[in-house]
Amino acid sequence: MYFFNAKFGGVAMLKALFCNAMTVLLLSALSQTTRADSLTDQAQALLDQGKAKEAYSLLEPQEAQRAGDASFDLLFGIAAIDAGQNTRGVFALERVLALHPENARARAEIARAYLALGETDTAKQEFESVQNQGVPPEVSATIDRYMDAVDRVNAATRTTLRGFVEASLGYDTNVNAATSKSSVALPGYGGTIILDSDSRAIDAWFGTVGGGLNVSSPISNEVVAVAGLTGVIRNNFGASQFNNVSGDAYAGLVVTRDKNVFSLNAQFNQYNLSGDRYRTASGLSGQWQHNMDARNQLSAFVQYADLRYQTQSIRNADRWVAGGAFAHAYRGGEVAFASLYGVNETTHDGDVPWLGFNGVGVRAGGQLNYNAKTILFAGGSIEYRHYSAEDPAYLATRKDTQYDLVIGSTYTPARYWTVTPRLTWTFDDSNIELNKYHRETAAVIVRREF
């Protein structure tokens, strides 16, 4: 989850963020030796106090006389940009770079000016030039984040195609999400059944490969058409009967108006199990996102899916989910979020109401920056489901409470590459023994975006 919208915020938000965060890093990490005099000392003091307009007014009358003095031009360029005189700032910094093309601070500042002027491609080139000069890791990581934000701005003004490939290796204590019991009572049939091995929890190592493509194309200043495809193949070593393939497709529109973002997508999912078609889900999803400010975001969502099981048509159902969420980004880069939702499944076949349910759930989580290349994250959810009628096999109405936890980290060794070790825990506490289970997974995921 990120707190950025190309229409609301856009270049203006990037400029503000850059001023508040990146500039601090660059000024400390990339400072160059400059010739000090009373004028530049006074201007530097004003900049340190956040008085860019005063610094600009102090230096501007001396530009004609001191143009070509690198120390003067650097400070004048920074003051001009901070005072909103971006074109004047570019001219001053170009004079610095003409004499000292290796000056990383001047190049970073001119990138900031180009960003403020909306020349995102040129800004990105300059940021990349700074990185190529071997800046400290924390500065390089910060530049990466802002270049990613530049990409999102570009996506609002031009057709863009983005994608990813990934692979994972891990261990799963319950690949089939089954009970650990060897037998269960069926009071409706007056006896007990012995469960075969495939109906009991099976642990296995697993590997996955996957990828996806996403395209966005602006229709107008406020409307963007989006579409995408993703797919994942999972192999369970020693439990191939539960190997699966999942594919998703979506297409829709995103409409941005001031601080509000509306999205509507048609979606389709195909899930194959052990080489055979198992289930499809087709439907719609809609979301309203309100950017209260640069750090706080509200959203509401609704989803509908028509679930169809190819070999178990009795389970075919309509599924609805609706809810709301709130997210907050802290000044240090930490993010926290919470969501509350309701869910309903109603079977197409009215003769099996015990397979449908109503439920409610809550999710919460967050992330923090451990260092320049590593993000730590954690989250959890609780979902309660009350089924619609008594199950004749168990002579009881099913009630489930499912608990989920996830914890992990994302390490970025280089731009576009991430390595994510992750642990998950699931416990479904059901009053029907056959549906009560726990599951733990540990995996490492390597991802390359392009």
C-alpha positions as CSV (number, residue, x, y, z in Angstrom):
1,M,0.0,0.0,0.0
2,Y,1.3,3.4,-0.9
3,F,0.0,6.9,-0.3
4,F,0.3,8.5,-3.7
5,N,-2.1,9.5,-6.4
6,A,-0.8,10.9,-9.7
7,K,-3.6,13.5,-9.9
8,F,-3.9,14.4,-6.3
9,G,-0.3,15.2,-5.2
10,G,1.4,14.5,-8.5
11,V,4.5,16.6,-9.1
12,A,3.6,19.0,-6.3
13,M,3.5,16.2,-3.7
14,L,6.8,14.8,-5.0
15,K,8.4,18.2,-4.7
16,A,7.2,18.6,-1.1
17,L,8.3,15.1,-0.2
18,F,11.7,15.7,-1.8
19,C,12.1,19.0,0.1
20,N,11.3,17.3,3.5
21,A,13.2,14.1,3.1
22,M,15.6,13.6,0.2
23,T,17.1,17.1,0.4
24,V,18.1,16.4,4.0
25,L,19.9,13.3,3.0
26,L,21.6,14.9,0.0
27,L,22.7,17.9,1.9
28,S,24.3,15.8,4.6
29,A,25.7,13.0,2.4
30,L,26.7,14.9,-0.8
31,S,28.0,18.2,0.6
32,Q,30.8,19.6,-1.5
33,T,33.6,22.0,-0.3
34,T,32.5,25.5,-1.2
35,R,34.2,28.9,-1.0
36,A,32.6,30.6,2.0
37,D,32.1,34.4,2.2
38,S,29.7,36.6,4.1
39,L,27.1,36.6,1.4
40,T,27.0,32.8,0.9
41,D,27.2,32.3,4.7
42,Q,24.2,34.4,5.2
43,A,22.3,32.7,2.4
44,Q,23.1,29.3,3.7
45,A,21.9,30.3,7.2
46,L,18.6,31.4,5.7
47,L,18.2,28.2,3.8
48,D,18.9,26.2,7.0
49,Q,16.1,28.2,8.6
50,G,13.7,27.3,5.8
51,K,13.7,30.9,4.5
52,A,14.2,30.2,0.9
53,K,12.5,33.3,-0.4
54,E,14.7,35.5,1.7
55,A,17.8,33.6,0.5
56,Y,16.8,34.0,-3.1
57,S,16.1,37.8,-2.6
58,L,19.6,38.1,-1.1
59,L,21.4,36.3,-3.8
60,E,19.4,37.3,-6.9
61,P,20.8,40.9,-7.2
62,Q,24.4,39.4,-7.3
63,E,23.7,36.8,-10.0
64,A,25.0,38.9,-12.9
65,Q,28.2,39.7,-11.1
66,R,28.9,36.2,-9.6
67,A,27.5,33.9,-12.2
68,G,30.1,31.2,-12.9
69,D,31.2,31.1,-9.2
70,A,30.3,27.5,-8.4
71,S,29.7,28.1,-4.7
72,F,27.4,31.0,-5.4
73,D,25.5,29.3,-8.3
74,L,24.9,26.2,-6.2
75,L,23.3,28.1,-3.3
76,F,21.5,30.4,-5.7
77,G,20.1,27.4,-7.6
78,I,18.9,25.7,-4.4
79,A,17.3,29.0,-3.1
80,A,15.6,29.6,-6.4
81,I,14.1,26.1,-6.5
82,D,12.9,26.3,-2.9
83,A,11.4,29.7,-3.6
84,G,9.5,28.4,-6.6
85,Q,11.8,29.9,-9.3
86,N,12.6,26.6,-10.9
87,T,13.7,27.8,-14.3
88,R,16.2,30.3,-12.7
89,G,17.4,27.4,-10.5
90,V,18.0,25.2,-13.5
91,F,20.1,27.9,-15.2
92,A,22.2,28.4,-12.1
93,L,22.8,24.7,-11.5
94,E,23.6,24.1,-15.2
95,R,26.5,26.6,-14.7
96,V,27.8,24.5,-11.8
97,L,27.6,21.3,-13.8
98,A,29.3,22.8,-16.8
99,L,32.4,23.4,-14.6
100,H,32.0,20.4,-12.2
101,P,30.0,17.6,-13.9
102,E,30.8,15.3,-11.1
103,N,29.1,17.5,-8.5
104,A,26.4,15.0,-7.2
105,R,24.7,17.6,-5.1
106,A,24.1,20.0,-8.0
107,R,22.9,17.1,-10.1
108,A,20.4,16.0,-7.5
109,E,19.2,19.5,-7.0
110,I,18.7,20.0,-10.8
111,A,16.8,16.8,-10.8
112,R,14.5,18.2,-8.2
113,A,14.0,21.3,-10.3
114,Y,13.1,19.2,-13.4
115,L,10.6,17.3,-11.2
116,A,9.0,20.5,-10.1
117,L,8.7,21.6,-13.7
118,G,7.0,18.4,-14.7
119,E,10.0,17.2,-16.8
120,T,9.9,13.7,-15.2
121,D,12.0,11.9,-17.8
122,T,14.8,14.4,-17.5
123,A,14.5,14.3,-13.7
124,K,14.8,10.5,-13.7
125,Q,17.9,10.7,-15.9
126,E,19.5,13.1,-13.5
127,F,18.6,11.0,-10.5
128,E,20.2,7.9,-12.2
129,S,23.3,10.0,-12.9
130,V,23.6,10.8,-9.2
131,Q,23.3,7.1,-8.3
132,N,26.0,6.1,-10.8
133,Q,28.4,8.4,-8.9
134,G,28.5,5.9,-6.0
135,V,26.4,7.8,-3.4
136,P,25.8,6.3,0.0
137,P,23.3,3.4,0.1
138,E,20.7,5.4,2.1
139,V,20.7,8.2,-0.5
140,S,20.5,5.6,-3.4
141,A,17.5,3.9,-1.8
142,T,15.8,7.2,-1.3
143,I,16.3,8.1,-4.9
144,D,14.9,4.8,-6.0
145,R,11.7,5.5,-4.1
146,Y,11.3,8.9,-5.8
147,M,12.0,7.4,-9.2
148,D,9.2,4.9,-8.6
149,A,6.9,7.8,-7.7
150,V,8.0,9.5,-10.9
151,D,6.9,6.3,-12.8
152,R,3.5,6.6,-11.2
153,V,3.2,10.2,-12.3
154,N,4.1,9.2,-15.8
155,A,1.4,6.4,-15.7
156,A,-1.2,9.2,-15.3
157,T,-0.1,10.9,-18.5
158,R,1.0,8.2,-20.9
159,T,0.3,4.5,-21.8
160,T,2.6,2.4,-19.6
161,L,3.3,-1.3,-19.4
162,R,4.7,-2.8,-16.3
163,G,5.3,-6.3,-15.1
164,F,7.1,-8.7,-12.8
165,V,8.4,-12.3,-12.5
166,E,8.9,-14.0,-9.2
167,A,9.8,-17.4,-7.7
168,S,9.6,-18.8,-4.2
169,L,10.7,-21.7,-2.1
170,G,9.1,-22.7,1.2
171,Y,7.7,-25.2,3.6
172,D,3.9,-25.7,4.3
173,T,2.7,-27.7,7.3
174,N,-0.8,-28.2,5.7
175,V,-0.8,-27.9,1.9
176,N,-4.4,-29.1,1.7
177,A,-5.8,-27.0,4.6
178,A,-7.2,-30.1,6.2
179,T,-7.9,-31.4,9.7
180,S,-5.2,-33.3,11.6
181,K,-7.9,-35.8,12.9
182,S,-7.8,-39.3,11.5
183,S,-11.6,-39.7,12.0
184,V,-14.7,-37.5,12.5
185,A,-18.2,-38.3,13.8
186,L,-21.2,-37.9,11.5
187,P,-24.1,-38.0,13.8
188,G,-26.5,-37.4,11.0
189,Y,-25.6,-40.7,9.6
190,G,-25.2,-42.4,13.0
191,G,-21.5,-43.2,12.8
192,T,-17.9,-42.2,12.4
193,I,-15.8,-42.1,9.2
194,I,-12.1,-42.8,8.8
195,L,-10.4,-40.1,6.8
196,D,-8.0,-41.1,4.0
197,S,-4.6,-39.6,3.8
198,D,-5.6,-36.8,1.3
199,S,-8.3,-35.7,3.8
200,R,-5.8,-35.1,6.6
201,A,-3.2,-32.4,6.9
202,I,-0.1,-33.0,4.6
203,D,3.1,-31.1,5.0
204,A,5.5,-30.5,2.2
205,W,8.2,-28.3,0.7
206,F,6.9,-26.2,-2.2
207,G,8.1,-24.0,-5.0
208,T,6.3,-21.4,-7.1
209,V,6.9,-19.4,-10.2
210,G,4.7,-16.6,-11.4
211,G,4.5,-13.3,-13.2
212,G,2.2,-10.6,-14.4
213,L,1.6,-7.7,-16.7
214,N,-0.3,-4.5,-16.1
215,V,-1.1,-1.8,-18.6
216,S,-2.6,1.7,-18.0
217,S,-3.7,4.2,-20.6
218,P,-5.1,7.7,-19.8
219,I,-8.3,8.5,-21.5
220,S,-8.5,12.1,-20.1
221,N,-6.9,14.1,-17.3
222,E,-9.2,12.3,-14.9
223,V,-9.8,8.9,-16.4
224,V,-7.3,6.0,-16.9
225,A,-8.1,2.6,-18.4
226,V,-6.3,-0.3,-16.7
227,A,-5.9,-4.0,-17.4
228,G,-3.7,-6.8,-16.2
229,L,-2.9,-10.5,-16.1
230,T,-1.1,-12.6,-13.4
231,G,-0.4,-16.2,-13.0
232,V,1.2,-18.5,-10.4
233,I,2.2,-22.2,-10.7
234,R,2.8,-24.1,-7.4
235,N,4.5,-27.4,-7.0
236,N,4.2,-29.3,-3.7
237,F,7.2,-31.7,-3.5
238,G,5.9,-35.1,-2.4
239,A,2.2,-34.0,-2.6
240,S,1.7,-33.5,-6.3
241,Q,-2.0,-34.2,-6.0
242,F,-2.3,-30.7,-4.6
243,N,-0.2,-28.9,-7.2
244,N,-2.1,-26.0,-8.5
245,V,-2.2,-23.2,-11.1
246,S,-4.0,-19.9,-10.5
247,G,-4.6,-17.1,-13.1
248,D,-6.2,-13.7,-12.8
249,A,-7.3,-11.1,-15.3
250,Y,-8.9,-7.7,-14.7
251,A,-9.9,-4.6,-16.7
252,G,-11.4,-1.4,-15.6
253,L,-11.3,2.3,-15.1
254,V,-9.7,4.6,-12.5
255,V,-11.2,8.1,-12.1
256,T,-9.4,10.8,-10.1
257,R,-11.2,13.9,-8.9
258,D,-9.4,16.2,-6.5
259,K,-8.7,14.1,-3.4
260,N,-10.9,11.2,-4.5
261,V,-10.0,8.2,-6.5
262,F,-12.7,5.8,-7.9
263,S,-12.0,2.5,-9.5
264,L,-14.2,-0.2,-11.1
265,N,-12.9,-3.4,-12.4
266,A,-14.2,-6.6,-14.0
267,Q,-12.3,-9.6,-12.7
268,F,-11.8,-13.3,-13.5
269,N,-9.9,-16.0,-11.7
270,Q,-9.2,-19.6,-12.8
271,Y,-7.9,-22.1,-10.3
272,N,-6.8,-25.5,-11.4
273,L,-5.9,-28.4,-9.0
274,S,-3.8,-31.3,-9.9
275,G,-4.1,-30.5,-13.6
276,D,-7.9,-30.2,-13.7
277,R,-10.1,-27.2,-13.6
278,Y,-11.4,-26.7,-10.1
279,R,-13.0,-23.3,-9.7
280,T,-13.7,-20.1,-11.5
281,A,-14.6,-16.7,-10.0
282,S,-15.9,-13.9,-12.2
283,G,-17.3,-10.6,-11.0
284,L,-16.8,-6.9,-10.3
285,S,-15.0,-4.8,-7.7
286,G,-15.3,-1.1,-6.9
287,Q,-13.4,1.2,-4.6
288,W,-13.5,4.8,-3.4
289,Q,-10.3,6.2,-2.0
290,H,-10.2,9.5,-0.3
291,N,-6.7,11.1,0.3
292,M,-7.4,13.2,3.4
293,D,-3.8,14.6,3.1
294,A,-0.4,13.3,2.2
295,R,-0.4,10.9,5.2
296,N,-4.0,9.8,5.8
297,Q,-6.2,7.8,3.5
298,L,-9.8,6.5,3.8
299,S,-11.3,3.9,1.5
300,A,-14.5,1.9,1.0
301,F,-14.9,-1.1,-1.3
302,V,-17.4,-3.6,-2.6
303,Q,-16.7,-6.9,-4.4
304,Y,-18.9,-9.4,-6.1
305,A,-17.9,-12.9,-7.4
306,D,-19.8,-15.7,-9.1
307,L,-18.1,-18.8,-7.8
308,R,-18.4,-22.0,-9.9
309,Y,-16.9,-25.4,-9.0
310,Q,-16.4,-27.6,-12.1
311,T,-16.8,-30.9,-10.3
312,Q,-18.9,-29.8,-7.3
313,S,-21.6,-27.6,-8.7
314,I,-23.6,-27.9,-5.4
315,R,-21.0,-25.4,-4.0
316,N,-21.6,-22.8,-6.7
317,A,-22.4,-19.5,-4.9
318,D,-22.6,-15.7,-5.1
319,R,-20.1,-14.0,-2.9
320,W,-20.3,-10.4,-1.7
321,V,-17.7,-8.5,0.3
322,A,-18.0,-4.8,1.4
323,G,-16.1,-2.7,3.9
324,G,-13.9,0.2,4.7
325,A,-10.3,0.9,5.6
326,F,-8.0,3.6,7.0
327,A,-4.3,4.0,6.5
328,H,-1.7,6.4,8.0
329,A,1.8,7.1,6.9
330,Y,4.1,8.4,9.7
331,R,6.9,10.9,9.1
332,G,9.6,8.2,9.6
333,G,8.2,6.2,6.7
334,E,6.2,3.8,8.9
335,V,2.7,2.8,7.6
336,A,-0.3,1.4,9.6
337,F,-3.7,0.3,8.3
338,A,-6.9,-1.2,9.5
339,S,-9.9,-2.6,7.7
340,L,-13.4,-3.8,8.7
341,Y,-15.6,-5.7,6.3
342,G,-18.7,-8.0,5.9
343,V,-19.0,-11.1,3.7
344,N,-21.8,-13.2,2.4
345,E,-22.0,-16.4,0.4
346,T,-25.3,-17.7,-0.9
347,T,-25.4,-21.0,-2.8
348,H,-27.1,-21.1,-6.2
349,D,-28.8,-24.3,-5.1
350,G,-31.5,-23.4,-2.5
351,D,-31.6,-27.0,-1.3
352,V,-28.1,-26.7,0.4
353,P,-28.3,-23.5,2.5
354,W,-25.9,-24.9,5.1
355,L,-23.1,-24.3,2.5
356,G,-23.7,-20.5,2.6
357,F,-22.8,-18.1,5.3
358,N,-22.7,-14.5,6.6
359,G,-19.5,-13.2,8.2
360,V,-17.6,-10.2,9.4
361,G,-13.8,-9.6,9.5
362,V,-11.2,-7.2,10.6
363,R,-7.6,-6.7,9.4
364,A,-4.7,-4.6,10.7
365,G,-1.1,-4.3,10.0
366,G,1.8,-2.1,9.2
367,Q,5.4,-1.7,7.9
368,L,8.5,0.2,8.9
369,N,11.8,1.0,7.3
370,Y,14.5,-1.0,9.1
371,N,17.2,0.5,7.0
372,A,17.7,2.0,3.5
373,K,17.2,-1.4,1.8
374,T,14.9,-3.3,4.2
375,I,11.3,-2.9,5.1
376,L,9.7,-4.9,7.9
377,F,6.0,-5.8,7.8
378,A,3.4,-7.6,9.9
379,G,-0.3,-8.0,9.8
380,G,-3.2,-10.0,11.1
381,S,-6.9,-10.7,10.5
382,I,-9.9,-12.3,12.2
383,E,-13.0,-13.5,10.3
384,Y,-16.1,-14.9,11.9
385,R,-18.5,-17.0,9.7
386,H,-22.0,-18.1,10.7
387,Y,-23.5,-20.6,8.3
388,S,-27.0,-20.3,7.1
389,A,-28.6,-23.6,8.2
390,E,-27.9,-26.8,10.1
391,D,-25.7,-29.3,8.3
392,P,-27.6,-32.6,8.1
393,A,-24.5,-34.6,8.3
394,Y,-23.4,-33.1,11.6
395,L,-26.7,-32.0,13.0
396,A,-25.2,-28.6,13.8
397,T,-25.0,-25.2,12.3
398,R,-21.4,-24.5,11.4
399,K,-19.6,-21.6,13.0
400,D,-16.0,-20.7,12.1
401,T,-13.5,-18.1,13.5
402,Q,-10.4,-17.9,11.3
403,Y,-7.2,-16.2,12.6
404,D,-4.4,-15.2,10.2
405,L,-1.0,-13.7,11.0
406,V,1.9,-12.7,8.6
407,I,5.3,-11.4,9.4
408,G,8.3,-10.7,7.1
409,S,10.6,-8.3,5.5
410,T,11.4,-7.0,2.0
411,Y,15.0,-6.5,1.1
412,T,15.9,-4.5,-2.0
413,P,19.4,-5.5,-3.2
414,A,19.1,-3.4,-6.4
415,R,16.4,-1.4,-8.1
416,Y,13.5,-3.6,-9.4
417,W,14.7,-6.6,-7.3
418,T,13.2,-7.6,-4.0
419,V,13.8,-10.6,-1.7
420,T,11.0,-11.3,0.8
421,P,11.2,-13.9,3.6
422,R,7.8,-14.4,5.0
423,L,6.1,-16.5,7.8
424,T,2.3,-17.1,7.9
425,W,0.0,-18.7,10.5
426,T,-3.6,-19.7,10.0
427,F,-6.0,-21.3,12.5
428,D,-9.6,-22.0,11.6
429,D,-11.5,-22.7,14.8
430,S,-14.7,-24.5,13.7
431,N,-17.4,-26.3,15.7
432,I,-17.3,-28.9,12.9
433,E,-14.2,-31.1,13.5
434,L,-13.7,-31.7,9.8
435,N,-13.3,-28.0,9.1
436,K,-11.0,-27.2,12.1
437,Y,-7.3,-26.9,11.1
438,H,-4.1,-25.0,11.5
439,R,-1.5,-24.1,9.0
440,E,2.0,-22.6,9.0
441,T,4.2,-21.6,6.1
442,A,7.7,-20.2,5.7
443,A,8.9,-19.0,2.3
444,V,11.4,-16.8,0.5
445,I,10.2,-14.9,-2.5
446,V,12.5,-13.4,-5.1
447,R,10.9,-10.8,-7.4
448,R,12.0,-8.8,-10.4
449,E,9.9,-5.9,-11.7
450,F,10.2,-4.3,-15.1
